[in-house]
Amino acid sequence: MEAQFTVDLLEAYQGPTLKLLIVDDDDVDRERLRRMLSKSDIKTHVSEAVSVEDSLEHLSKSNFDCVIIDYRLGLTSGLTLLDSIRSTMDNHCAVIMITGLGDEEVAAEAMRLGASDYLLKSQLQSHKLIHAIINSVHRAELEKKLHDMAHYDNLTGLASRPLLLEKLQQVVKNNEPAAVAFLDLDNFKPVNDNYGHETGDYVLVTIANRLKNLLRKEDTLSRMGGDEFVLLLRGIASKQECDLFLNRLISLINTPIELTEFECQVQVSASVGVALVTDNSLDADTILRRADQTMYQAKNSGSNNILFFDPHEEKRLYDRRTMLQAAERGVALNEFELYYQPQIDMVKQTVIGVEALIRWHHPSLGLLYPETFSEALEHPNTGVLIGEWVLKEALKQHAIWNIPDLVISVNIAPAHLLNHNFVQRLSLLLEQTPAVNPQALEIEILETVSMSDIKHAVEVVKACSQLGVHVALDDFGTGYASLSYLKQLPLNTLKIDKSFVQNLLKNPEDRSIVICIVALSQAFNYKLIAEGVESQEIQQALLEIGCQFGQGYFIAKPMPADKMTSWIKTHH
């Protein structure tokens, strides 16, 4: 019955000549195996090795379909060779262990190390050997297909992410110098959009083949999906070596690709982020992530850029993330506080308003001023969260003071002002504090920011004006606003930037600028407030020029709400 099964198996096997390697230190045993193989109808090409070292030499030079290993190889166990084949080599060949021992523990260890089959010499016959070989080869082919599906990209045949990480981890473990280059095609989407996905796939395969031809044998090229590729360049330890190679690579990518079907050419470019493998304490995932993040930085700078990972930049980004997270926690834990700086009529010496200025009582860093956490204030998410807290807190404090003619000014960050629901949220906050007249709230926007998206800014400012809220243009004179720009914005107040005010007495040009701003405010009927009034002389000079309102350290420094309450009572 078993013999018939072997015959059927032979008839079913129609594959090419099988390359076999017999590893046995006994000449008689090797010859016996050769005779058994010669009795079969399958075509074989047999090589022989007498030791582990001899067999590894064969395996390094050629691929075999099946390796037949004797358990006893002189003083060495065949298990050592089996372990080397499975753990250190890319060869997915079948391995059959043959032994004169009937030890079940040896058999179990052989199967654990990846043997395809285990045969006893005392029971070995030709048909059993052939059956074991064909069965093992079939199983190895199936395993190779499954391995390739998991480790290679279907479209390009390149290594996939798991295989790349596996090879990169080996580099890290062995403390080898290497570079990981993460590459993204810059203008690939128009190819898909204009010519279809089949043409897009053709372009990707063309690029992949070009890159493969450029790589050395020891390098690994991987497709991460879409139009992203990663190169693991082994033995490269410096930026200079990497630069030479990658510049050739980009030149190759830039070479136009002929689209015969459309009778035209397409050309793509690439952005490359590079992380050098220099620290064996890092894992493969971290190195790949660094290269990926650096690639996005390169992409933001334009096409065909090569950028190397900068640990200082990573620390800056880490510190930024940490600060943003701490700021969001700070809002929830009431770590922020508003200080208030009075604005006065410098002629009558009476209070006309206060500017709300944020401070952060950081749990470990102490009292922080806005310039130290400006990135949090300008962030599209964290900045909006803090900005809404500031508005709510300022309105609540104004309701406590209950001074009808007092204007409270709040600085609005760009991300907050241009947020899609800024006006709706502002309207809701005003509804929630009915004791405060909307005209008592003044939002301060930066000249430079509103110019960056003037159409949207004008829409938002007009909507705020319709709510009754006043609008001030802060730091005026630093953003090159045009007259047509001022005409579009429904402003109530201009604030002269303190850099001009502080140099008023010693710089004729700054004095001329202030004179022009005063004339401009009068022409447009804006209230004008000078920031940075630091001395009585500056105050007097401003009054002589025609600027009636001001704020600064000479008048009063920013102070907490309770002290501001006392100050207002004294001066109102």
C-alpha positions, 0 to 999 in steps of 0.5 A: 500500500505504502509503495503504491502511495509512493508511485502515485506521489512520483506520478504527481510530481512533475517538477524540475530536477531536485537539487539535493545536498547529502551531509554525512561523514560516512562514505558508505552511508552517502553512497547508500543514499545515492543508490536509493535515489537512483532507483527512483524516477525523479530527476535529482542533482546530488551534492555531498558534504562531510561536515557542518563547515563543508555543508554551510559552504555549499549552502552559501553558494547555491540553493537546494531543494532538500538537505539530508543530514546525518545526526552524527557528523564526527564530533558535531551533531547534525542538529547544529547544522539544522539550527544554522540553516533555519536561524541564520540563512534565508534558504527555505529548503526542506531538511530531513534528519537521518539517524541510527539512533531511535531516540524520541528526544532527538526526533523531537529536538530535530522537529523543533528546530525545523526538520521537515522529516526524521528517518531511522537508518535501520528502517530506511528504504528507497521508497520511504526516502523518496516519499520523505523528500517529495513530501518535504519539498512540497511542504517547503514550497508551501511554506515559502509561498506563505512566507513570501506572501507575508514578507514580500510585496505582491506588486513589486516583489520587494520586501514588505515591512515585517521582513525589513524590520527583521533585517534591520533588527539583525543590523542593530543586534550585530551593531553594524553601521547602516542607514535607513532611507525612507523614500516617498514619491512627491507627485505620484497622485496625478499619475493615478488621477490622470492615467488610471491605477494600472498605469500608476502600478506600472510606474511604481514597478518601474521605479522599484526595478530602477532602485533594485538595479542600483542596490548592492547585494547586502542592501534591502529594498522594501515597499511600505505601501502606496508610493513609499519605499525604504532602503536599508543600506548596510555598511554605510556609517556616514552622511557623506557616503549616504549622500553620494548614493541617494543623489544617484538614486534621486537622479534615477527616479527623476528620469522620465518614464515612457507611457506608450499607451498614452504616447507621453512621458511622466516624471516623478520626484522623491523626498527622502528621510534618512536615519543612521543606525549608530546606537545598538540600544535602539530597536528597528521600529524606532529607527524606521519611525525616525526615518519616516518622520524625517521624510515628512519634514523633507517633503514639507521643504519641497521635492527631491529633498534629502534630510537626515534625522536630527536628534536635537530636532526630535528632542524639540518635537518631544518637548513640544508634545510634552508641553502641549499635553501638559497645557491641556492638563493645565486647563483641566487642573486650573493651572492657568491664571489671567493677569490684567494690565490697565489701559488709561486715558493719559490726559484724564488719568482714568481707566478705560480698559484692561488687557487680559494676559495669561500666566501658567502656574506650571507644577514643576517650572513655576510661573510661565509667561506666554512667550514660553508656551507660545506653541501651545497658544498657537496650536490648532487644538490646544490653542483653541482650548486655552483661548476659550478658557481665556475668553470665559475667564475674562468675561466672568471677571468683567461680570464681577467688576460690573463696571459698564464703561470698562473694556476688557481686551483679550488676545486671540491666537491665529488658530483660535480666530480662524477656527471654523466655529469661533464666532458660534463659540464666542456667541455662546460664551456671551449668552452665558454671561448676560451681565457683560455687554458685548461692546465691553469685550474687545478681541485683539488680533495680530496684523501679521496673522490676519493678513495670512488669510485675509478673506477668512479673517475679514468674515470672522471679524465682521461676524464678531462686530455683528455680535457687538464685540469690538476688534483691535489690531495688535502690534500695528506697524509690524505687519505691513498692512495696506490701506485697503486691508484696513478698509476691509476690516471693521476695526475699532482700535489700533494698538501701536507696537511697543517697539516703536513707542520705546524708541520714540525719544531716541529714533527719529524714524520710529517717531515719524512712524508713530506720527503717521499711525496717529494720523491714520487712526484719526483718518479711519476714526479708530481708537489708538492705544500705545503699548510699552509706555515705560516712562513719563517722558514717553507718555508726554511725547505720545500726548504731544503727538496726539496719542491719548490712550496707553498702557505700559509699566509706567502706568502699571504692570500686569497683576492678578484679578484681586490686585487689579480690582483694588487698582481700578477702585483707586483710579476709576 
